[in-house]
Amino acid sequence: MQSDIDGYTGEVGYAEYFHRGTAPAWLHFVASGLGRSAPDPSRPYRWCELGCGPGLGAALLAAANPHASFHAVDFNPEHISVGRSWACSAGLSNLSFQQSSFSDLAQMAAGQSEPYDYIVLTGVYAWVSPANQQAIRTFIQRFLAPGGLVYLSYPCFPGMAEMVPVRNLLYEYAQAAQGSASQRAATALAQVRALGHAGAAHLAKYPDLLKALDQLDGRDPAYLLHDLLSEHWQVQHVGQVVRGWESSSCCWLGSAQPADNIDAIALPAQTEVLLADLSVPALRESAKAFASNQTLRHDIYQQVARAARLTSSAHRQALLRQRLHALPMPHDQATDDRAVAAIAQPYFHPVRQALARGAIGYEQCAASSAYAADPGKLNAAFQLLVGSGVAHPLLELAPDPRPAQSLNLALCQAALKGRPIQWLAAPALGSALNTSLAQMAAWMALHEKGSVSATAPIADRAWKAWRRFSATLPVHPTALFTDALANFESEVLPIWLRLGVVSDQRP
Ligand SMILES: C[S@@+](CC[C@H](N)C(=O)[O-])C[C@H]1O[C@@H](n2cnc3c(N)ncnc32)[C@H](O)[C@@H]1O
């Protein structure tokens, strides 16, 4: 068992997640929408994740982008070993893992590694000490390539302000409790909830917080330990983060959540005009966070050396190259209600009708009578379609689908044995798709048959595939599978085939 490092738990491993904003294809699409250049995700590039957890995200991206090179770092040896086992079981030669702390990374001299075009961190920046934050920025300053992008997500003020006393009390209870880290986390949660239900005034004032704590009951304590109980957990002031990164040669480029970049959607209507003239990023982003009571940031930074805006003609060319593909079901954690509401408006009807046929291109849409009058507005529409989770940008060059088949096989096998995994690699997107357990059983049935056109109903075949892996079976499996896979062959499978989630091309 790994001991804690700088107050961050080493005792309990993190859950396996994928975050769509960590994919270069996604970051490049958002940057292009904002009129900025970014490393081309269809060509070879180098990507690095700091604090990678058990490495599922890195493995999905490596499998979906065999033309690029992926490197993932974490201090926890258990995480590194799980990550390496994904790379090994799928034969991913473009993925490496490194067991290092952030302070180890900060000591690497320039030249000890090739620079990275993309560096991503999810959550961890707000959970480590100021010294570790500085170590992260030092590494990035040294090893982010000119014009390279950083994805940085973190909890922020003012939306998270009411969480601060709750987390501080959780922390104190956990410190005082006995037992393993997980037991102490569970005790702390029980005690704070008990106070809440007994009428503690802070939780009475913010009843949604108490509901959120109730929902954590019985959930894997890893979430509490990693996301709330590290010693240095701190909600961040947006302006301070922006300035800190500016002093490390990175400028704020935009949000990886497309709706955040559209003031008419992100801000209360009457505040928009008051913020319109703010041009200093630290001030503007602080004011926007304040006006929208933001809780989480999903920021993109760019290495300053090549952070110029595209000329208007280069911007237009970049937009004209964009192509989106419909997704079979929205990404789970990514569903952005603002974008979902926006794309329900009549303006979106023609583009959504076109999307129902599979892929759409910006060029064709811009030439259509529905959108020819205002191509600039179409840019925002494309961003919102992607932000809402109904569509995803396609890579310009579809990669070899075989590594994704290898990883998807390993993922489906693990999921059918009971591991809570919910993503499959989609190489045409250079990313991963959210999926369900029944769909993973269907994937396995298609794979085992060696053909996507076998004749038995897919629900029966999926059920048989699941039965081969799982000792614990649902009570009414046939009904369960028939319902869960009712639209699979008409709505999901055709998209999976086009995106390379499932393919006849075997490794
Ligand atoms: C919350 S997890 C994020 C995992 C993964 N990126 C994800 O989103 O699923 C943060 C990770 O940072 C790692 N970490 C925390 N402090 C660290 C440090 N000082 N050096 C290296 N890794 C660290 C932890 O082990 C943990 O796996």
The ligand as a Tripos MOL2 file, in Angstrom:
@<TRIPOS>MOLECULE
LIG
   27    29     1     0     0
SMALL
NO_CHARGES

@<TRIPOS>ATOM
      1 C1         -8.6860   12.6160   -8.6870 C.3       1 LIG1
      2 S1         -7.4700   11.7640   -9.3780 S.3       1 LIG1
      3 C2         -7.7060   12.0370  -11.0880 C.3       1 LIG1
      4 C3         -7.5010   10.7980  -11.8710 C.3       1 LIG1
      5 C4         -7.8150   10.9190  -13.3390 C.3       1 LIG1
      6 N1         -7.1170   12.0260  -13.9320 N.3       1 LIG1
      7 C5         -9.2990   11.0480  -13.5310 C.2       1 LIG1
      8 O1         -9.7720   12.1440  -13.7660 O.co2     1 LIG1
      9 O2         -9.9800   10.0540  -13.4640 O.co2     1 LIG1
     10 C6         -5.9940   12.6930   -9.0530 C.3       1 LIG1
     11 C7         -4.7500   11.8640   -9.1880 C.3       1 LIG1
     12 O3         -3.6150   12.6670   -8.8980 O.3       1 LIG1
     13 C8         -2.6540   11.8600   -8.2320 C.3       1 LIG1
     14 N2         -1.7890   12.7340   -7.4150 N.ar      1 LIG1
     15 C9         -2.1560   13.4660   -6.3400 C.ar      1 LIG1
     16 N3         -1.0970   14.1340   -5.8410 N.ar      1 LIG1
     17 C10        -0.0430   13.8250   -6.6190 C.ar      1 LIG1
     18 C11         1.3310   14.2070   -6.6190 C.ar      1 LIG1
     19 N4          1.8110   15.0480   -5.6990 N.pl3     1 LIG1
     20 N5          2.1230   13.7000   -7.5800 N.ar      1 LIG1
     21 C12         1.6270   12.8560   -8.5320 C.ar      1 LIG1
     22 N6          0.3500   12.4530   -8.5690 N.ar      1 LIG1
     23 C13        -0.4800   12.9390   -7.6330 C.ar      1 LIG1
     24 C14        -3.4770   10.9060   -7.3810 C.3       1 LIG1
     25 O4         -2.8050    9.7100   -7.0980 O.3       1 LIG1
     26 C15        -4.7140   10.6870   -8.2550 C.3       1 LIG1
     27 O5         -4.6080    9.5350   -9.0190 O.3       1 LIG1
@<TRIPOS>BOND
     1     1     2 1
     2     2     3 1
     3     2    10 1
     4     3     4 1
     5     4     5 1
     6     5     6 1
     7     5     7 1
     8     7     8 2
     9     7     9 1
    10    10    11 1
    11    11    12 1
    12    11    26 1
    13    12    13 1
    14    13    14 1
    15    13    24 1
    16    14    15 ar
    17    14    23 ar
    18    15    16 ar
    19    16    17 ar
    20    17    18 ar
    21    17    23 ar
    22    18    19 1
    23    18    20 ar
    24    20    21 ar
    25    21    22 ar
    26    22    23 ar
    27    24    25 1
    28    24    26 1
    29    26    27 1
@<TRIPOS>SUBSTRUCTURE
     1 LIG1         1 GROUP 0 **** ****
